[in-house]
Amino acid sequence: MYMKGKIILLTMMLLGIQSGFAQESKTTELSLQQCVQMAVEKNINVKTARIDKEKSQYKKEESRAALLPKVNFSGGFTDNLALPTTVLPGEFLGQPGKTIAVQMGSQYNANAALSISQILYNQTALTALKLTKKSEELSSMSVEKASEEIAFEVARLYALGQTTSEQLKLINQNIKRTERLRDITKIIVENGVGKQVDLDRVNVNLENLYTQLNNTQTAREQQLYMIKYMLDLPLEENVVLTDTATMPLLTSEPILQSDFSNHVNIRLLESQKELNMLNKKLINNGYLPTVSFSGQMAYQGLRKDFSTYFKSGEVNKWYPMSNIAINVSMPVFDGFDKRSKARQATLDLQKTQATLESAKESISMNYKNALNNYMNNREIVRRQKQNLELAEKVYKETSLKYREGLAGMSSLLQDEMSLSSAQGGYLTALYNFKEAELKIMSINGDIRKLFEK
């Protein structure tokens, strides 16, 4: 029994260790679209914009409440410990020439009233409701703008991570190639055919590659940490970016365009312009009259003796009261308050209009620049890829000649530097091309395809 218990305990410990290793080795594979969708869902700026949107909905309900009926109930009870006294002329009581002090009222008074009011016409309230509806639209577009901005940043970071992955592949290939060269050079030196300085040169290059590999791996880890932070993932979780750097982002060839009315910044400014117009109208509506209806129904109880307060009878009556009214109010002179506010609103409208025109020109210019960069970088990627293939071919030929004793170490090292330069040029062009694609997508609205489900 004792041995059986030890076996069971050991089995449970091993299972626990295996479970721990399984948890530690958890890996999350993420495509570009998955990364962007997770970031849009969890980013703090997008969350804040969504909260503002929800708040604007309640603001609209608040404005609508001003046009709905208002019903109020009120009641009270008063114990007049000392009744108020008034002085009456004696003529009222058959005592001319005298003034007589008389206490009036009841010691206990109670009242209950139900009142209702309804706005019949208030142009200011109607315009305020339109204003809050437009503000709600503005809040919705703010969510869209925040989503597009975080989508662009995450996609650019993803592209940088893809490029770094390609760089790691090339560095590892260079290390394997240089390690083979080191082994060959070492044999040549040991056989007395080569020089020790040639082996030293290869070792120096190899150490440089090891350092480059460490730096690139560190950069890669930092990029993944940033991605995990933006996606609200645990930093210890392994993340694998599944899309490659050569994967195209644009589904069709971008063309020159001049209509950017669907751009989120343009739509925001157009809505802001309408908001300014409604604000000016709201101020001018303050000159118009307001018409409302009100009504009230109340009961009042007057008692001298509290012990009989709730008993019915001739002396214990509840006296009803009711009324209805139509109320009209209209401002006559406000010290030029509304005039000053209306002029300020006019200036705000002019400022928004100027900003809108400038934004249209700026977006058009940025799109043309992005299109030029796209075309240019696509051609550079093509040329740099050909250049990289040519550099690899030259290096292989020189390496073969070196092994056959037909080329010197200096020629081989020079070709290796050319290969390294071609690799760097290709990676830089590849990242610039991805960034140009993302810039076009952010301007023409295609960036939304990355996070819309």
C-alpha positions in Angstrom: 0.0 0.0 0.0 2.9 2.4 0.9 4.6 1.7 -2.5 1.3 2.1 -4.3 0.7 5.5 -2.7 4.2 6.7 -3.7 3.6 5.6 -7.3 0.3 7.5 -7.4 1.9 10.6 -5.9 4.8 10.4 -8.4 2.4 10.0 -11.3 0.4 13.1 -10.2 3.6 15.1 -9.9 4.7 14.1 -13.4 1.3 15.0 -14.8 1.5 18.4 -13.1 5.0 19.0 -14.5 3.8 18.1 -18.0 0.8 20.4 -17.6 3.1 23.2 -16.5 5.3 22.7 -19.6 2.2 22.6 -21.8 1.0 25.9 -20.3 4.5 27.5 -20.7 4.7 26.4 -24.3 1.3 27.9 -25.3 1.7 29.5 -28.7 -0.7 31.9 -30.4 -0.6 32.1 -34.2 -1.8 35.5 -35.5 -2.5 36.7 -39.0 -2.4 40.4 -39.8 -6.2 40.6 -39.8 -6.4 38.8 -36.4 -3.9 41.2 -34.9 -5.7 44.3 -36.1 -9.1 43.0 -35.0 -7.9 42.2 -31.5 -6.2 45.6 -31.2 -9.3 47.4 -32.4 -11.3 45.5 -29.8 -9.0 46.1 -26.9 -7.2 49.4 -27.6 -7.8 52.1 -24.9 -8.4 54.9 -27.5 -11.1 52.9 -29.2 -12.7 51.9 -25.9 -12.8 55.6 -24.9 -14.4 56.6 -28.2 -17.0 53.9 -27.7 -17.8 55.2 -24.2 -18.2 58.7 -25.7 -20.5 57.3 -28.3 -22.6 55.6 -25.7 -22.6 58.8 -23.6 -23.9 60.8 -26.7 -26.8 58.4 -26.9 -27.9 59.3 -23.4 -27.3 63.0 -24.2 -29.8 62.6 -27.0 -32.3 61.1 -24.6 -31.7 64.0 -22.3 -32.5 66.5 -25.1 -35.6 64.5 -26.0 -36.8 64.6 -22.4 -37.3 68.4 -22.7 -40.1 67.8 -25.2 -41.9 65.1 -23.2 -44.6 65.7 -20.5 -43.5 66.4 -17.0 -45.6 65.0 -14.1 -44.9 66.0 -10.5 -46.5 65.2 -7.2 -46.1 67.3 -4.1 -47.5 67.2 -0.6 -47.0 68.8 2.8 -48.2 69.0 6.4 -47.9 72.1 8.6 -48.5 72.5 12.3 -48.9 76.2 13.1 -47.8 76.3 16.7 -48.8 80.0 16.8 -51.4 81.2 14.4 -50.6 84.3 12.5 -52.4 87.5 13.7 -53.7 90.3 11.5 -55.4 93.6 12.5 -58.8 94.4 11.1 -60.7 97.7 11.2 -63.5 97.7 13.9 -66.0 98.7 11.2 -65.8 95.1 9.9 -67.0 93.8 13.3 -69.4 96.5 14.3 -66.9 98.4 16.4 -66.1 101.6 14.5 -63.1 103.6 15.5 -61.2 100.6 16.8 -58.7 98.1 15.4 -59.1 94.5 16.4 -56.4 91.8 16.4 -57.6 88.6 15.0 -55.9 85.2 14.6 -56.7 83.6 11.3 -56.2 80.1 9.8 -56.1 76.6 11.2 -53.4 75.0 13.3 -53.1 71.9 11.1 -52.8 72.3 7.3 -52.2 69.5 4.8 -52.1 69.6 1.1 -51.4 67.2 -1.9 -51.0 68.3 -5.5 -50.5 66.7 -8.9 -49.2 68.9 -11.6 -48.5 68.3 -15.3 -46.7 70.4 -17.9 -46.0 70.0 -21.6 -44.1 72.1 -24.1 -46.3 72.9 -27.1 -43.7 74.9 -29.0 -40.0 75.5 -28.3 -37.8 75.7 -31.3 -34.7 75.8 -29.2 -35.5 72.4 -27.7 -36.2 71.0 -31.2 -32.9 72.3 -32.5 -31.1 71.0 -29.4 -32.5 67.5 -30.2 -31.1 67.7 -33.8 -27.8 68.9 -32.3 -27.5 65.9 -30.1 -28.4 63.5 -32.9 -25.6 65.1 -35.0 -23.2 64.8 -32.0 -24.1 61.1 -31.8 -23.1 60.7 -35.5 -19.9 62.5 -34.7 -19.1 60.1 -31.9 -19.7 57.1 -34.1 -17.2 58.5 -36.6 -14.7 59.1 -33.8 -14.9 55.4 -33.0 -14.2 54.7 -36.7 -11.3 57.1 -36.8 -9.7 55.6 -33.6 -10.2 52.1 -35.1 -8.5 53.1 -38.3 -5.6 54.8 -36.6 -4.9 51.8 -34.3 -5.3 49.4 -37.3 -2.7 51.4 -39.3 -0.2 51.3 -36.3 -0.7 47.6 -35.6 -0.4 46.7 -39.3 2.8 48.8 -39.6 4.3 47.1 -36.6 3.2 43.7 -38.0 5.0 44.6 -41.3 8.1 45.5 -39.3 7.9 42.2 -37.5 7.6 40.4 -40.9 10.6 42.2 -42.3 12.6 41.4 -39.2 11.7 37.7 -39.6 13.1 37.8 -43.1 16.2 39.5 -41.8 16.7 36.7 -39.3 16.4 34.1 -42.1 19.0 35.9 -44.1 21.4 36.3 -41.2 21.1 32.6 -40.3 21.8 31.7 -43.9 24.9 34.0 -43.8 26.0 32.3 -40.6 25.7 28.8 -42.0 27.6 30.0 -45.2 30.3 31.7 -43.2 30.7 28.7 -40.8 31.2 26.4 -43.8 33.8 28.9 -45.2 35.5 28.9 -41.8 35.8 25.1 -41.8 37.1 25.1 -45.3 39.6 27.9 -44.6 40.7 26.1 -41.4 41.5 23.0 -43.4 43.4 25.0 -46.0 45.5 26.7 -43.3 46.2 23.4 -41.5 47.4 21.9 -44.8 49.8 24.9 -45.2 48.2 26.2 -48.3 46.3 29.1 -46.8 47.2 32.0 -44.4 46.2 32.3 -40.8 45.1 35.9 -41.5 42.5 34.6 -43.9 41.0 32.4 -41.2 41.1 35.4 -38.8 39.2 37.5 -41.2 36.5 34.8 -41.6 36.2 34.5 -37.8 35.9 38.3 -37.4 33.0 38.2 -40.0 31.4 35.3 -38.2 31.5 37.1 -34.8 30.0 40.1 -36.5 27.2 37.9 -37.8 26.6 36.4 -34.3 26.3 40.0 -32.9 24.0 41.0 -35.7 21.9 37.9 -35.0 21.6 38.8 -31.3 20.7 42.4 -32.0 18.1 41.3 -34.5 16.6 38.7 -32.2 16.4 41.4 -29.5 14.7 43.8 -31.8 12.3 41.0 -32.8 11.4 40.2 -29.2 10.8 43.9 -28.5 8.5 44.1 -31.6 6.5 41.0 -30.4 6.3 42.5 -26.9 4.8 45.7 -28.4 2.3 43.6 -30.4 1.3 41.6 -27.3 0.9 44.9 -25.4 -1.3 46.4 -28.0 -3.3 43.2 -28.2 -3.5 42.9 -24.4 -1.9 39.5 -24.4 0.3 38.1 -21.6 4.0 39.1 -22.3 5.1 35.5 -21.5 2.8 34.1 -24.2 4.5 32.9 -27.4 3.2 34.7 -30.5 3.8 33.6 -34.1 3.1 36.0 -37.0 1.8 33.7 -39.7 1.6 36.1 -42.7 4.8 36.7 -44.7 6.4 40.0 -45.6 5.8 39.3 -49.3 2.1 38.9 -48.9 0.3 41.7 -50.8 -2.1 43.9 -48.8 -3.9 45.6 -51.7 -6.3 43.4 -53.6 -6.2 45.6 -56.7 -3.9 48.1 -58.4 -4.4 51.5 -56.8 -5.4 54.3 -59.1 -5.3 58.0 -58.9 -8.4 59.5 -57.4 -9.6 62.9 -56.3 -12.8 62.2 -54.4 -12.1 61.6 -50.7 -15.5 62.4 -49.4 -15.7 59.0 -47.7 -12.5 59.6 -45.8 -13.2 59.6 -42.1 -11.5 62.9 -41.5 -13.6 64.6 -44.2 -16.8 63.1 -42.9 -15.9 64.2 -39.4 -15.3 67.8 -40.5 -18.5 67.8 -42.6 -20.4 66.7 -39.5 -18.6 69.3 -37.4 -19.7 71.9 -40.0 -23.3 70.8 -39.7 -22.9 70.9 -35.9 -21.7 74.5 -36.1 -24.6 75.5 -38.3 -27.1 73.8 -35.8 -25.4 75.6 -32.9 -25.8 78.9 -34.7 -29.5 78.1 -35.4 -29.9 77.1 -31.7 -28.7 80.5 -30.6 -31.0 82.4 -33.0 -33.9 80.3 -31.9 -33.6 81.9 -28.6 -35.4 84.9 -30.0 -38.6 82.8 -30.7 -41.4 82.4 -28.2 -41.9 79.4 -26.1 -45.5 78.0 -25.6 -46.3 75.5 -22.9 -49.3 73.9 -21.2 -49.6 73.3 -17.5 -52.3 71.9 -15.2 -52.7 71.2 -11.5 -55.1 69.4 -9.3 -54.7 69.7 -5.5 -56.5 69.0 -2.2 -56.1 70.9 1.1 -57.2 69.9 4.6 -57.6 72.5 7.4 -58.0 71.2 11.0 -58.1 72.7 14.4 -58.0 69.4 16.3 -55.5 66.8 15.3 -57.4 63.9 17.0 -60.2 64.3 14.4 -57.8 64.9 11.5 -58.5 61.8 9.5 -62.3 61.6 10.4 -64.8 62.6 7.8 -67.5 65.1 8.7 -68.8 68.6 8.1 -65.8 70.2 9.8 -63.3 67.7 8.4 -63.4 68.4 4.7 -60.7 68.2 2.0 -61.0 71.2 -0.3 -60.2 70.6 -3.9 -58.4 73.0 -6.3 -57.5 72.7 -10.0 -56.4 74.8 -12.8 -55.0 74.7 -16.4 -52.9 77.3 -18.1 -51.3 78.2 -21.4 -48.0 79.9 -20.9 -46.2 82.0 -23.4 -42.7 83.5 -22.9 -40.6 85.5 -25.3 -37.3 87.4 -24.7 -37.4 91.1 -25.4 -33.9 92.3 -24.6 -31.0 90.2 -23.3 -28.2 92.8 -23.4 -27.0 91.5 -26.8 -26.0 88.1 -25.3 -27.4 86.0 -28.1 -26.1 88.3 -30.8 -22.5 87.9 -29.4 -22.9 84.1 -29.2 -24.3 84.0 -32.8 -21.3 85.9 -34.1 -19.0 83.5 -32.3 -20.8 80.6 -33.9 -20.4 82.2 -37.3 -16.7 82.4 -36.8 -16.6 78.7 -35.6 -18.4 77.8 -38.8 -15.9 79.7 -41.0 -13.0 78.1 -39.1 -14.4 74.6 -39.7 -15.0 75.3 -43.4 -11.4 76.5 -43.8 -10.1 73.4 -42.0 -12.3 71.2 -44.2 -10.9 72.7 -47.4 -7.3 72.4 -46.1 -8.0 68.7 -45.2 -9.3 67.9 -48.6 -6.1 69.3 -50.2 -3.9 67.6 -47.7 -5.5 64.2 -48.2 -5.3 64.6 -52.0 -1.6 65.5 -51.8 -0.9 62.6 -49.3 -2.6 60.1 -51.6 -0.6 61.2 -54.6 2.6 61.0 -52.6 1.6 57.5 -51.3 0.7 56.4 -54.8 4.1 57.6 -56.0 5.9 55.9 -53.1 3.9 52.7 -53.8 4.9 52.6 -57.5 8.5 53.6 -56.7 9.0 51.1 -53.9 7.4 48.3 -55.8 10.0 48.8 -58.6 12.8 49.1 -56.0 11.7 45.8 -54.4 11.8 44.1 -57.8 15.2 45.5 -58.6 16.6 44.8 -55.1 15.4 41.2 -55.3 17.1 40.8 -58.7 20.2 42.4 -57.2 20.1 40.1 -54.2 19.8 37.0 -56.4 22.7 38.3 -58.5 24.9 39.0 -55.4 24.1 35.4 -54.1 25.1 34.0 -57.5 28.4 36.0 -57.6 29.2 35.0 -54.0 28.6 31.3 -54.8 30.9 31.5 -57.8 33.7 33.3 -55.9 33.3 30.9 -53.0 33.7 28.0 -55.4 36.8 29.6 -57.0 38.2 30.2 -53.5 37.9 26.5 -52.6 39.6 25.6 -55.9 42.4 28.1 -55.2 41.4 30.4 -58.1 40.3 33.4 -56.0 41.7 35.1 -52.9 40.1 35.8 -49.6 39.9 39.5 -50.3 37.7 38.9 -53.3 35.5 36.5 -51.3 35.1 39.0 -48.5 34.3 41.8 -50.9 31.6 39.7 -52.5 30.3 38.9 -49.1 30.0 42.6 -48.2 28.2 43.1 -51.5 25.8 40.3 -50.6 25.1 41.8 -47.2 24.5 45.2 -48.7 22.1 43.7 -51.2 20.2 41.9 -48.4 19.9 45.2 -46.4 18.7 47.0 -49.5 16.1 44.4 -50.2 14.7 44.3 -46.7 14.5 48.1 -46.5 12.7 48.3 -49.8 10.4 45.5 -48.7 9.4 47.3 -45.5 9.0 50.7 -47.4 6.7 49.0 -49.9 4.5 47.5 -47.1 4.3 50.9 -45.5 3.3 52.5 -48.8 0.6 49.9 -49.2 -0.7 50.7 -45.7 -0.6 54.4 -46.3 -2.8 54.0 -49.4 -5.2 51.8 -47.5 -5.5 54.3 -44.7 -6.3 57.1 -47.2 -8.8 55.3 -49.5 -10.5 53.5 -46.6 -9.4 50.0 -47.4 -7.7 49.8 -43.9 -11.2 49.1 -42.6 -11.1 45.7 -44.4 -8.5 44.6 -41.8 -10.9 44.8 -38.8 -14.4 44.7 -40.2 -15.9 41.3 -39.8 
